[in-house]
Amino acid sequence: MIALFTTIGFILAGYSVIANDSVQTLGTWIASNRDKFKWTTLWAAAATVLVATLAYGWYTGDGDISFGRLTKIPYKEPQWYHAMAPLALVLLTRKGIPVSTSFLVLSAFASTFVLEKMLLKSVMGYGLAAIVAYVLWLIIARFINEKEDVSDGTKKFWRVFQWCSTGFLWFTWLSHDVANIAVFLPRQISLTQLLLVMGFFVLGLGHIFYQKGGKIQQIVLDKQSTKYVRSATLIDLVYAFLLLYFKQLNNIPMSTTWVFVGLLCGRELALNTGLTKKGNLKSIFPIVAKDFLKLIVGLLVSVAIVLAIHYGTDSVGMDGEPNASGAESSMESGVPVEEGLTDAAAPKETPAN
């Protein structure tokens, strides 16, 4: 049964992460290239970076493809309730809601202590991304008119620059969010398992590109000039460096969705206050508020799932059965799981007389 729950959870998490989060890194790239290149060409390019990133992470991480994002979340054998989180994510994704996969998926495995750290880091990511984007696009708007596309003479340069920046962003994003799928797997996987994971990811990407990004793509298309190659390149580049900063900050997982939505929010505010004398906040506020409301919906669902799981496992423990949240209790107290289990489980030696 454990193998069945692992497989189901992995498939649901993999599909939902690819379908829900691909818009963050590949959305602007798809929007600005779908009329220029066939979807199979875009798919092949994204799949190449994906395979190279997973192979690099597996090799440098001694079989661990999470890039160290799961050091605070020890491996647990997946149960049926762990699969409920990605299932909820699949349903929300089909409604076009850009919820955080990190909260929804990792919250089912993480302790409340780790979930709190994830939330604080994600809120900080949203705020920092919004501020950085607002300041940058106020400056950019003085030199570049984002409401117009580049000239035909410079479009080739921007096209090449965009593909390079998107590849860098795709690699950086994967090093964050592949943990949302790897959490269902042992922390070290074999080469055969790695190849199966790669194959599943590549097929999932193909489905997304065939659908031209899916419903979540609308969050990108609603924003100004995202179909222009120059604008898409600048968004990707700023987003990549923001993710790189948070990756180097610490190994606590975070919601990259919150960073992405914060970036678009700051950019929209800058474009609507910097390009016109009176501003146009009345038209942009509903879009920004709608995106933020969708994030809150995903957060509430995540919190509900983790509380339900903790309540259920704690109740089982009170009935005398093994308590699945024992490792989490040691994490909440600040004691590393390995040390807490070692101290509790190690037999005490009788001093020699």
N, C-alpha and C positions, 0 to 999 in steps of 0.2 A: 504493500500500500504506500509505503514511503516513496518508492520509486515512481509510483503513479502520481502522487501529489507533487513530487519534484518536477516531473515532466509537464503536468498540467500547469503548474505555477510558472515554470520557465517559459512555456509557449505563450501563456496569457501576458506575462510581464514583457516578453520580447516583442510581441505584436503591439502592445499598448505603448511601450516606450518608443518604438520606431514610428508608430502612427501619430502619437501625440507630440513627441519631442523633436521629430525631424524638422518641423517648421522653424525651430529656433535657429538651427545652423544652416539648413538647406532651403528654407522658405524663400528668402530674398534671391538666392541663387536660381532656384527653379522659376520664380516669377520673372526674372530678367533674362532668362535663357530659353524658356520653353518655346518661344516662337523662332528661335535661332537654331536650336539643336533638337534632334530627335530625343525622346525620353530614354531610349536605350543607350545613347551616348552619355547622357548625364548619369544614368544608372551605373554604367561601367566605371566612370571616373570616381563616383562616390564609393562604389564597392571596392575599388583598388585601395583607397585610403583606409577604408574600414578594415580590410583584411590585414594590411600592413600594421595598423594600430593594434589590433588584437594580437597579432604575432609578436610585436614588440613588447606589449604588456605581459604576455605569457612568458616570454623569454627572460625579460628583466625581473619579473616578479616570481620567478621559480615556480611557474605553473599557475600563478594567481593573475587573473585578467582584470581585477578590479582597480589596479594602480594604487593599492594601499587605502582605498576609500572605505574598506570594511574592517579595518583594524579594531575599531570600537564596537563592531557588531560580530560577535563570534558565531560560527556556523551552528545552525540548528537544523535538525531533520524536519523538512517541511511537513506540515499537517494540512488538513482540509481547509482550516480557517485562514491559513497563509495565502491560499489561492483566491480568497475573496477580495483581497486588495487589488490585484491586477484585473480581476473580473469587473470590479467597480470602475476601474480606469478605462477598460475597453468600452463600457457603456457610456461613460462621460465623453470619451473621445469621439464616439459616433454622433454625439450631440454637438461636436465642435467646441467643446470647453477645454481651454489650455490649462489643465490642472497640473500640479506638480507630481511627477512620478516618484520623486525621491520621498515625499511625504506619504503618498498612498502605498507604495510598495515597501520601502524600508521601515515604515512605522510598524508594520506587522511583525518585524523581526527585532526592532530596536527597543531598548529600554526607554522609559519616560525621560530618563536623564539625557540620553543621546538625542531623543526627539526634541527636547528643549534646546539643546545646542544647535541642532539642525535648523530649528525655527529662527533662532536669533541670528545665525549666520545668513539665512536666506533673506530675512527682513533687512539686514545690513546690506546684502547684495542688491536688493531692490532699490533701496535709498541711494546707495553709492552710484549704481548704474544710472539712475534718473538724474542725479546731480552732474555726473561726468558728461552724460549725453547733452544735458541742457546747456552747460558751459561750452562744450565743444561745438555744438551746432549753432550757438549764437555767434561764435567766431567764424565757423565755416560759411554761415549765411551771408557774411560780409564780403566774401570772395567768390562764392559759388551760388548760383540760383538753382536750388534743388527742384524747382518746379519745371525745369527744362532739362532735356536729355543732352548728353554730350554731342559734339559735332562728329560727323562721319570720319573726319581725319584723326581724331583721338580715340575713337570708340574701340579700335583694335587694342591700343595700349591698356585701356581700362578693362577690356574683356580679359586679357591675360592677367592683369593685376587682380581682378576679381577671382579668377580660378585659383590663383595662388593663395589669396587671403581666405577663401572658403575652405581650401584644403587644410590650411593651418587651423582654422576654426573648427572644422570637423574633427580633426585629431584632438584638439584641446577639449572639445565637448565630450567626445567619447571617453577620454580619460577620467571625466567626472561621472557620466551617467551610465556607463556600462556596469557599474556596481549595482544599479537597480535591477539588473537581470542576473548578474553573477551571484547575488545574495541567495538564490535558490540552489546554487551549485556548491560542491565542496571548494574550499579555498585553494586547493591545488587540483588541477584537472590534467588529464592525460592529453597526449597529442591527438588521439582519436576523438576525444571529447571536444577539443579545440576546433578540429575540422568540422565537426557537426554543428557547433555554435556558429562558426563562420558561414556555413552553408545556410543555416536558418536565417541569419541576419541578412545575407545577400538576397535571398528570396523575398524577405520582408521589405527590403529597400526597393526591389523591383516592383512590388505591388504599389508602394507609395508613389514612385515615379510614374507608373502607368496611370494613376489617378491624379497626377499633377499636383501632388501634395495633400489631397484629401480635403475634408471640411475645415481642418485646423488652418489650412493655408489662407483662409479668409482673414485671419487676424493680421497677416502681412499685407494682403491686398487692400485692406481698409486704410492703411497708412499712406501718406503722401509719397509719391515718387519711388516707391519700393521696386517698381518694375524697371527703373532706369539703372543701367549697369554701374554708373558712378555712385549713386546713392546706395545701392545694394552693397557695393564694395566697402564703402565707408562704415556702414552698419556692421558688416561681418568683421572688419578689422578691429573696431572698438570693442565689440562683443568678445572677440578672441582674447584680447589683452586683459579684459576684465576677468574672464574665466581663468586665465593663466595666473593672475594675481591671487585669486581665491584658492586655486590649486596649491600654490606655494605657501599660502597663509597657514593652513593646517590640514589634517587629513579627515576632518569632520565632513560628512556628506552634506550637500546643500541642494536647494532647488535652483537649477539653472533656468527653469521657467520664470522664476521671479526676477532673476537678473535680466533676462531677455525682455520681459514685459516692462520692467523699469527703464530699460534702455529706450524702448520705443516710446514710452510715456514722456521721458525727458526730451527726446528728439521732437516729438509732436508739439510739445509746449514751446520749445525754442523756435520752431518754424512758424508758429502762429503768434508769437510775440516779437520775433526779431525781423520778420519780413514785411510786416505791416506796421504802420504808425499806431493804430488803435488796437491792434491785436484782434484775434478771432477766437477767444476762449470759449464763447458760447457754443460754437460748432464742434470744438475738439473735446470739451469736457465730457459729453456723453460717451465718446469712444474710450477715453481713458478710464472713466468710471466703470464702464461695462467690462473692460479687461480686468480691472482690479477686483470687481465683484466675482468674476469667474475664478480668480485665484483664491478668494475667500471661501467660495463653495468647495473647491478642492481641498482646502485646508480643513474645513469643518468635517468633511467626509473622512479625511485622514485621521483626525483626532478621534472621531467616533469609532473608527476601526481599531485603533490601537487601544483605546479604553475598553472596548468590548473584548478584545483578545486578552488583555491583562486581567480584566474582571473574571473572565471564564477560566483562565489558567490558575488564578489565585483561588477561585472557588474549588477547583479540582484539588489543589494542594491542601485546602482545609478539610477535605473529605478523606484525607489520608493517602491519596494517590500522589505519584510523582508530580512535583510542581514545575511546570515548564518555565516559570518566570524566575527560577532561582538564580540563574546567571544574571538576570537583569537586576535583581536586588543588590548583588555585589557591585554591579556597575553604577547603580544609583548612589551607592555609598561612597563611590570614588575609588574603590579597590579594584584593580584589574581582574578580569574574570578568571584568568589562568591562576593568579595567585590565590584568589578567594576559594576556588575549587580545590587547589592543592592543599591549602591549610585545613579545609574542612574534611577532605577525603583521606588525607594521609594518615595512616595508623601511627599512633603515638608509641614511641619506643620506651620500654622500661629501662631506667638507668641500671647499668651493671653494678652489682654489689662489690 
